[in-house]
Amino acid sequence: MNGLDISTMFKKFGREIRLTRDDGWYSPIFHGFIQPLRYKNKIYLDGVYTVIGFDNQGKYLYIGPPEHDLTVFDTTQGYIEADGVKYTVDRAEKVYYSDTPVYIWAIIREVVEVL
């Protein structure tokens, strides 16, 4: 790649992210991108009503380094955390250049917790 390589771009432009599990384990902080999905149709516009009100179940695009492989991360008891917000993984895939994983792509959903 010319100029910046992808790991440098994660560190320079990404936000601080950590993987956590309910059993107390957490990863070191790393950098990646989380951004809201831009809705072009109604596929993600549904929501649910909870005891405390309407949860729009917003979905986000995650792009992160291949060293933190969300495709094998146990998302039934684990989360992605960024800026104090927890997210669960709906779907994750490795993106390759030739035979080398370059980054992890995922659709994530904000966790709404009832206090």
C-alpha positions, 0 to 999 in steps of 0.5 A: 500500500502507498502511504499509510498501511491499514494498521497505522490508519487504525491507530491514527484515525480509529477509536479505542476499542476493547473486547470484554466478556461476562467472566471478567476477561478483557482484551488490551485496548486497540483501535478500529472504526465504528459508524452507524449504518446509513439506512437505504431501505427499511431492513434495519428500521425495526425496533422493540418496545422494552419496559423502559421504552422503545429501543431502535436497535441501531446497527453499526459497521465495525472495521477492525484489525485482524488480530482481534478476530470477531469471527471466533469471539464468543458474542453470546457472553462477550461485547465490544466496548467503545466510549462506554457503550457495549455492542454485540456482534450480529455478523463478522467476516474476515476480509483478505488480500490474497491469502492474508487477512487485512481487517475484520468487518462486522455488523454490530448492535448497541446493547441496551441494558435495563438498570 
